[in-house]
């Protein structure tokens, strides 16, 4: 009887170990997918930005004044809200298309950046942002320290950056722009590490809870990619605000 119990316990342990191994593999694949899609989103934005400038379409669009910027902003907000509130009804494929659409619309912002700043500064600061982002993301993925204590400060800092940028649309103060840039560098650097850790933990938790169900993991992957995409883009823009030497 005891032998039978020992055998059953060993079988349960082996089954649990096997499930854990499979779940960890699924989670690791999902995390890799997050950064793969995030990188694709940045590439789409850059390609669209270059295309708008190269074809002259940007300058045609800019004749519409601030209206075109407002339209682009509303499209971006609309896509994010649609992805968030319709996630249960949308397929993973639809979410991927919406993410790529969001990245393409953000290409308009890329084009404006390339016109507003010397291209050498844009390229060099993009490289700095990419290297810094990669280092922070790896730190978030690998550190054993819980970064949750940063959440409140980072969210407060995020709202400060958003508020200051909105106010500066009217003030057009170089000093406020530079200050906002410095705060943005700190906030989005912190968010990169924090969100990277959250994505790692979320992927593992979801893989266990869903049993590796592909649709749930695919949706998680796209939302993770959007989160990290926004962190990278905003880190890049913050660096430009401080070190970009905007053209007059």
CORSULDA-V693823 format. One record per residue. N is the residue number from 0. RES is the residue in three letters. NEAR is the number of other C-alpha atoms within 8 Angstrom. Layout:
n:N res:RES near:NEAR
n:N res:RES near:NEAR
This chain:
n:0 res:UNK near:4
n:1 res:UNK near:5
n:2 res:UNK near:6
n:3 res:UNK near:7
n:4 res:UNK near:8
n:5 res:UNK near:8
n:6 res:UNK near:8
n:7 res:UNK near:8
n:8 res:UNK near:8
n:9 res:UNK near:8
n:10 res:UNK near:8
n:11 res:UNK near:8
n:12 res:UNK near:8
n:13 res:UNK near:8
n:14 res:UNK near:8
n:15 res:UNK near:8
n:16 res:UNK near:8
n:17 res:UNK near:8
n:18 res:UNK near:8
n:19 res:UNK near:9
n:20 res:UNK near:8
n:21 res:UNK near:8
n:22 res:UNK near:13
n:23 res:UNK near:10
n:24 res:UNK near:8
n:25 res:UNK near:10
n:26 res:UNK near:14
n:27 res:UNK near:10
n:28 res:UNK near:8
n:29 res:UNK near:12
n:30 res:UNK near:12
n:31 res:UNK near:8
n:32 res:UNK near:10
n:33 res:UNK near:12
n:34 res:UNK near:10
n:35 res:UNK near:9
n:36 res:UNK near:10
n:37 res:UNK near:12
n:38 res:UNK near:9
n:39 res:UNK near:8
n:40 res:UNK near:13
n:41 res:UNK near:11
n:42 res:UNK near:8
n:43 res:UNK near:12
n:44 res:UNK near:15
n:45 res:UNK near:11
n:46 res:UNK near:9
n:47 res:UNK near:12
n:48 res:UNK near:15
n:49 res:UNK near:9
n:50 res:UNK near:8
n:51 res:UNK near:12
n:52 res:UNK near:11
n:53 res:UNK near:7
n:54 res:UNK near:7
n:55 res:UNK near:8
n:56 res:UNK near:9
n:57 res:UNK near:11
n:58 res:UNK near:8
n:59 res:UNK near:8
n:60 res:UNK near:9
n:61 res:UNK near:9
n:62 res:UNK near:6
n:63 res:UNK near:8
n:64 res:UNK near:8
n:65 res:UNK near:7
n:66 res:UNK near:7
n:67 res:UNK near:10
n:68 res:UNK near:8
n:69 res:UNK near:8
n:70 res:UNK near:8
n:71 res:UNK near:11
n:72 res:UNK near:8
n:73 res:UNK near:8
n:74 res:UNK near:10
n:75 res:UNK near:11
n:76 res:UNK near:8
n:77 res:UNK near:8
n:78 res:UNK near:11
n:79 res:UNK near:9
n:80 res:UNK near:8
n:81 res:UNK near:9
n:82 res:UNK near:11
n:83 res:UNK near:7
n:84 res:UNK near:7
n:85 res:UNK near:8
n:86 res:UNK near:11
n:87 res:UNK near:6
n:88 res:UNK near:5
n:89 res:UNK near:9
n:90 res:UNK near:9
n:91 res:UNK near:9
n:92 res:UNK near:6
n:93 res:UNK near:8
n:94 res:UNK near:13
n:95 res:UNK near:9
n:96 res:UNK near:8
n:97 res:UNK near:10
n:98 res:UNK near:12
n:99 res:UNK near:10
n:100 res:UNK near:8
n:101 res:UNK near:12
n:102 res:UNK near:12
n:103 res:UNK near:12
n:104 res:UNK near:12
n:105 res:UNK near:11
n:106 res:UNK near:14
n:107 res:UNK near:14
n:108 res:UNK near:9
n:109 res:UNK near:11
n:110 res:UNK near:15
n:111 res:UNK near:9
n:112 res:UNK near:9
n:113 res:UNK near:11
n:114 res:UNK near:8
n:115 res:UNK near:8
n:116 res:UNK near:12
n:117 res:UNK near:12
n:118 res:UNK near:8
n:119 res:UNK near:6
n:120 res:UNK near:11
n:121 res:UNK near:13
n:122 res:UNK near:8
n:123 res:UNK near:8
n:124 res:UNK near:12
n:125 res:UNK near:9
n:126 res:UNK near:8
n:127 res:UNK near:8
n:128 res:UNK near:12
n:129 res:UNK near:9
n:130 res:UNK near:8
n:131 res:UNK near:9
n:132 res:UNK near:11
n:133 res:UNK near:8
n:134 res:UNK near:8
n:135 res:UNK near:11
n:136 res:UNK near:12
n:137 res:UNK near:10
n:138 res:UNK near:9
n:139 res:UNK near:13
n:140 res:UNK near:10
n:141 res:UNK near:7
n:142 res:UNK near:7
n:143 res:UNK near:4
n:144 res:UNK near:4
n:145 res:UNK near:6
n:146 res:UNK near:9
n:147 res:UNK near:6
n:148 res:UNK near:6
n:149 res:UNK near:9
n:150 res:UNK near:9
n:151 res:UNK near:7
n:152 res:UNK near:7
n:153 res:UNK near:11
n:154 res:UNK near:8
n:155 res:UNK near:8
n:156 res:UNK near:11
n:157 res:UNK near:10
n:158 res:UNK near:8
n:159 res:UNK near:8
n:160 res:UNK near:11
n:161 res:UNK near:8
n:162 res:UNK near:8
n:163 res:UNK near:10
n:164 res:UNK near:10
n:165 res:UNK near:8
n:166 res:UNK near:8
n:167 res:UNK near:11
n:168 res:UNK near:7
n:169 res:UNK near:6
n:170 res:UNK near:6
n:171 res:UNK near:7
n:172 res:UNK near:7
n:173 res:UNK near:6
n:174 res:UNK near:6
n:175 res:UNK near:9
n:176 res:UNK near:13
n:177 res:UNK near:10
n:178 res:UNK near:9
n:179 res:UNK near:13
n:180 res:UNK near:14
n:181 res:UNK near:11
n:182 res:UNK near:10
n:183 res:UNK near:14
n:184 res:UNK near:11
n:185 res:UNK near:8
n:186 res:UNK near:11
n:187 res:UNK near:12
n:188 res:UNK near:13
n:189 res:UNK near:10
n:190 res:UNK near:10
n:191 res:UNK near:15
n:192 res:UNK near:15
n:193 res:UNK near:13
n:194 res:UNK near:11
n:195 res:UNK near:13
n:196 res:UNK near:13
n:197 res:UNK near:8
n:198 res:UNK near:10
n:199 res:UNK near:11
n:200 res:UNK near:8
n:201 res:UNK near:8
n:202 res:UNK near:14
n:203 res:UNK near:12
n:204 res:UNK near:8
n:205 res:UNK near:13
n:206 res:UNK near:15
n:207 res:UNK near:10
n:208 res:UNK near:7
n:209 res:UNK near:8
n:210 res:UNK near:8
n:211 res:UNK near:13
n:212 res:UNK near:8
n:213 res:UNK near:6
n:214 res:UNK near:8
n:215 res:UNK near:10
n:216 res:UNK near:13
n:217 res:UNK near:10
n:218 res:UNK near:11
n:219 res:UNK near:9
n:220 res:UNK near:12
n:221 res:UNK near:13
n:222 res:UNK near:8
n:223 res:UNK near:10
n:224 res:UNK near:14
n:225 res:UNK near:10
n:226 res:UNK near:9
n:227 res:UNK near:13
n:228 res:UNK near:12
n:229 res:UNK near:8
n:230 res:UNK near:12
n:231 res:UNK near:13
n:232 res:UNK near:9
n:233 res:UNK near:10
n:234 res:UNK near:13
n:235 res:UNK near:11
n:236 res:UNK near:9
n:237 res:UNK near:13
n:238 res:UNK near:14
n:239 res:UNK near:13
n:240 res:UNK near:12
n:241 res:UNK near:12
n:242 res:UNK near:6
n:243 res:UNK near:12
n:244 res:UNK near:10
n:245 res:UNK near:7
n:246 res:UNK near:6
n:247 res:UNK near:2
